[in-house]
Structure formats: structure tokens, C-alpha cells
Amino acid sequence: MQTNLKQNLYPSEPQPAQDAQNPEQSWVITVVYDGNSHSSEVWVFDSDRLDDEPVGKLRLPSPIPPGFHGTWKPA
């Protein structure tokens, strides 16, 4: 994943997420901790365009520090 990251941003382990209705479409999701503002966001990347900027960002209500691990269970 190549993005123009500012300093003190720490992505967690990436998690794949496949579209249940379109198996050809999938994303890579990661939680990014911002050490500058002590906040976190979920970043969503198109799995076919990992060198592009995220297709979506979601600010979380509380920071999630580095070291958090995710598990995704298909619906």
C-alpha cells in the first residue's frame, strides 16, 4: 500500500473483505492510528488498486492503539 502518509500514522494488520454479492470485488481494510492527534480511522482500499489512496475513511469515536488485531467472519 503506497499512500502519502504523514508522520506518526500507524496502520494495523490489513484485513481482506469480499463483497458477498459480487465475489470479483474485494477491499482491504486497516485501522490507522494517528499519533499526532491520538485518534484512529478505518481506511478502506480497493484490493485491485492498493497503490491508490483509500476509497473511504471512517473516523472512530475512540483511538485504537497499535497492536490491535482484527478478525473478520463472513456473513
N, C-alpha and C positions, 0 to 999 in steps of 0.2 A: 504494500500500500504506500504509494508516494503521495503525500499531501504537503502543503506548505504549512508545517506545524510551527507554531511559535514555541518558545522555550517553556519548559515545565509542564508540558502536556504528556500524560502517560496513558496509552491505550492498554486495555486489558486483553486477555486472550480473545481472538476473534471466534465468533460462533456462526456457522452456516445456518441459513433459514431458507427453506424451499417453499415456493408457492404451492399450496395444496391443490389448487385448481389448474395450475399451469406448471408442470414439472420442469419445463425448459427454463423457467425464471427462478432465480435464487438471489439471495443477498448475503452479505457478510455483515454481522452486527458486532460492535465493540463498545464498551463503556470507556469513555475518556475522562480521566481525572485531570483537572486544571489546577496545578499547584499555585498559580498566581492568584486565583480568586477563591480557592478552596471550594470548588464546585465540580459537578460531573455532568456529562451529557452522554446520550446514546447516539452513536454515529452509525448510519446505515449506508453501505456501499453496494452498488450493483456488482454482482460476482463476476460479470463479464468485463467490467471496467474498473478494476481495483486501483489503477493508476490515476483515476479521476477523483475529483472532490466527492465527498459523501453526497448521496441523493437526498438525505434527510438527517436532521439533527434534532434531538429532543432533550431539553434541559431537565434534569432530575431535581426533585424537591430537596434532596439532601446529597451531600458528597458521598461518593463511594471510593474509598482509598484504593491505591494499587494493591494487588494481591487478591482481589475479589475474583472468584471463579464462577462461570456460568454453565448451566446445563439446559439444553432445550429438548423438550419431549414433543414429538409430532402429535398433532391433534387428531 
